Amino acid sequence: MYPTNRPFVRQTLILSRLTRSTRKAFAVSPTPFALLLLFCGGLECKANPNSLFRGAAALADTRHAVSFGERPSGSAANQKLRDWILAELKATGAQVSLDSFSGRTPEGAIPMVNVIAKFPGSSGKAVAISGHFDTKKIAGKLFLGANDAGSSTGFLIEFARAMAKSKHRDDIYLVFFDGEEALGEWSDTDSRYGSRHLAAKWLADGTLTHLVALINVDMIGDKDLDILNDANSSASLREMAKQAAAKLGYAKHFRQDEGAIDDDHRPFAEVGVNVIDLIDFDYGPNQAYWHTEKDTMDKLSAQSLQIVGDVVLEITKELDVK
């Protein structure tokens, strides 16, 4: 992903963050309340026993994804991660397929594979929930990518389990994109290899005619969660996400000020698909954790994954009745 208006993502938020106040409370007096907040990553721990999505399980899956090490497209670790994803998806009973292609990169042709899980419905319509599983290759740095893209990987694995237990009229596609990251400088030709390939493929084979929405998730594990109000996303889905967050009590984690991001939703938007990108692109002080060795598991929270999981479930439910 890449910001299309960088001043927005660099700006200082006006509202103070709960994590900062939590750290202060803990430093002054480590009360059970402060300890509870600290354990939950600075977010309130709201029990949601009715949710099919389990943030703790998504966090555990994220941790397992990160355990494979650096996972750039074409690497042995990327393939091992993909094999694990396939095994987890098959265990849910999903119809699983591979979309293999050759990414034309500045470093030459690199084999890439999108992973697709389908949970069939009966309406003739479809909703796709997507995210990427590759990590950026950064010379001289050990980049484990816990949030980028461990969190989207863990999220989609757990969302598959939720879909296996849910009732839905629309087909649900879960798409794990390979090749989201640029090998050099981010550009229209060096980035989003997997989503660009699948958008073109689904346009050619007619799948897009059934697709009523694509919901992309990226960097959604940050303890200090604030989801971007992305100007490159569809107005209708942005409003749906806003209403879902308010209904579930998560409104403060969804920003009202507008920014814009270039991510895996863009190739689908460009061919007319209704899209939204759910991304927290304010990761660490002055974006200090993004694409650095600091993107590690200790920065993530099960509650953040729970919030996004609940909101995406609510959006898919609303789309299912339209």
N, C-alpha and C positions, 0 to 999 in steps of 0.2 A: 504494500500500500504506500501511497505517497500523497502528501497534502497538496491540493491545487491552490491553496491560499495560505502559505506558510505563516504569515503574521498571526493568523487566528490560532494556530496550534501552539504558538510560542507565548501567547499572551498570558498574563497572570490572572487567575480566577479571582473574582471579586469576593465570592463567598469563601469563608475559611473551611478547610477540609476537616471532616470528622476524624480522619486518622491523626491529624496534627493535634487536635484537642485531646484525642485519646492518649497520645504519647505524653502530653503534658500532664493529664490526670494520673497516668500510671507513674510518672516520675515523682509527682508530689505525694501521692498516696496510693500504693498498690492494693486498692480495695478489690473485693471479689467482682464488683461491677466493672472496674477498669480491666481486670484480668480477663473477664468475659469478652469485653470489646476487643482487647488485644488479640485474643485467641481467634476471634471472628474476622480479623484483618481490618479492624476499624469500622466495620459495618454492623448494624444491628442484627442480631441473630433472630430472625423471624422463622419460627417453625411453620412449615407448610405441609402438613401431613397429607393433604389432598393432591399434591402435585405428583405427576408421574415422573418428573425429572428430579434427580438427586444430585445436588451440587457437590456433595462429598464424593460421590462416585465419579463424577466428571473430573474432579481434582485428582483423584487417584489415577484415573486414566491418563490425565495430563502428565503426571509424574512418571508413569510407565513410558509414555511417548518420549519424554526427555531422557529417559535412561538409555535410549539408543545412541545418544550423543548428537553430534552435529549431523544434520539430515538433509543436505542440499540435494537437489535433483540429480539423478544419475549415480549417486553414491551407494555403497553397500548398505550403509545405515538406513538410507531412504527406502531401499528395497525390504530390509528387515522390518522396518516400521510398517510398510505397506502390507507385508504378510501378516503381521499381527492385527492390523485393522481388518483385513479380510476375515481372519478367524473370528474376531469379535462380532463382526456383522453377520456372518453365517450363523453364529450361535443364536441370533435374534430371530432367525427364520426369514430374513429379508432376501429379496431377489438381488443378488450381487453380480456386478459386471465390471470389467476393466476397459478403460478407454485409453489405449496405448498410442503414442505418437512420438515423433522426433521433434524436439524443440530446436529451432534454428537460433542459436545464441552467438554472442560475440566470441565465445570460446569454441565454436563449432557445433555440430549436431550433438544433442544430448537426449538419450531416451527418457521419456517422461510417461507417467501413467496416472490418469485420474481414476479414482475409485467411486463407484456409484452403487448405492443401495436403494432399492425400490420397495415401497410398501403399497401394494395396489389398493385402489378404491373402486368406486362404481359410478362416479359422476361423469367420467370422461374428461375431467379437468385435473390439473396437477399443480402442486406447489413444491418448489425446491428450496431446501435449506443447505447452505454450502459454507465452506471454509477451506483454507489450505493447510497442507501438512508438511510442506518442505520448509527448510530453514535457509537463511541467507548464508552464502559462502563469503566469509570475511577473512582476508589474508592476515595472518599474524595474530588472530584472535580466536579464542575458544568460545564460539557462540552457540549456546545450548538452546536458545529460543524457547524458554518456558512459556512466555506469553505469546510469542510470535514465532512459531505457530503451534506450540504445544497446547495452548488453551482451546483453540478451535478444533484441534484433533480430539482432545478429551471430551469437549462439548458434544461433538457429532457422534462419538461412540455412545455416550449416555443418551443422547436424543434418539438414537436408533432403538435402544431398549424401551424408551418411553413410547415410541411409535408402535412397537410390537405389542404393547398393552393397550393402545388407544383405539377408539372407533373413529373413523374418518371416511367421508364419502370421496374425497379427492385422492388421487395418487399422491404419495409423498416420496420425493426423491431426496436422498441425502448424498451430497457430492463433496468428496474430498479432493480438492484441486492440487495437482502437482505444478511446480514451476511458477508460483506466484512471484517469487523474488527475482529481481534483476541481477544479472551477473556483473554488469557494469553500472553505469548511471541509468536510473529509471527513465524509460521512454515507452512510447507506444509499441515499439518492436522488441524491446528488452524488458519484459515484465509480463505478468499475467498469462504465461504461456498456456496453462491448463484451461483457464476460463475462456480465453480467446479461441482455443481449439474446440471446446465443447459447445460454445455459442454458435460457431459456424456449423458444427456437425448437427446440432439440434435444429438449426434453421433449415439445413438441407434435407433432413429426414422427416421434418414435419412435427417433431416433438414440441417445438416452441408454440405451435398453434393451440396446444392444450395447456400451456403453462400460464397460470393466472398471476403468479408472483414468484420471485426469487429473493430469499432472505439470506444475506451473507453475514457471517460472523467472523470477527478478526480481533485479536488482542482484547478478549473480553474477560480475562482472569484477574486483572489488576485489582488489588485490595482496595484502592482508592478509586472506585468505579464512577466514571462519568462518561456516558455514551454520547458520541458526537451527533449533533443534529445536522446530518449530511445533506448539503444542497444538491448533490448529484444523485440523490435517491428520490423516488416518486413521492409526490406530495401526499397522495392518499395513504401510502404505507407509513410515511412519517407520522401522519395524524393517527393512524391505527396504533402505532407503537406508543405514541404519547398517551392515548386513551388507555391502552392496556397497562402501561406503567402506573398511571394514576389510579386505575381500578385496583391494582395489586398493592398499592402503597409504596411504589418504587419511584415516584415521580422525580425525587431529588437526584436520582442517579442518571437522569436523561436531560441533557443540556437543552436550553431554550435558544441560546445564541447560536447563530448559524455558521457553519464552516463547510468545507468541501474536501472530499477525499477521492483519490483514484485508487480503486481496489478491484477485486474480482467481480463485483457487480456491474462494472462499467461496460464490458463487452456485451452483456445481456441488455443493458439499457440502450445501447447503440442500435440494437436490432428490435427495439420496441417492447421489451419485457418490462413489466411492473416490478421495480427492484427497490431494495433497501439494504444499506450497509450498516450493521450494528458494530461499531468499533469505538474503543476508548483510545484515542490518540493523544492522550495527555499522560504519559507513562514516565513517572519519576520527575524530580525537579528539573525544569527546563528540558523535558524529554530525555533525561540523562540515561534511562535504561534501554531505550530503543536501539536495536542493532549494536548492543555492547555486551561485554561479558557479564554485566549486571542483570541481564534478563534471566533470572533464576527463580526457582520454585518458591523461595521465601517471599517473593513479591506478590504472590497470588493468593486468592481467597476462594474457598468453596461457596461462600455466600454470594460473591460476585457472579460466579457461574450459575448459581441458583436463580438469581435475579434475571439474568438473560434467558435462562431456560424457561422460566415461568412466563416471561413476556413473549417469547417465540411461540410457546404452546398456546397462549391466548390469541396471538395473531392468526395462527393456523386454524384455530377453532372459529374465529370470526370469518375467515376466508371460506371455510368449509360450508357455511350456511348461506353464503351469498349466491 
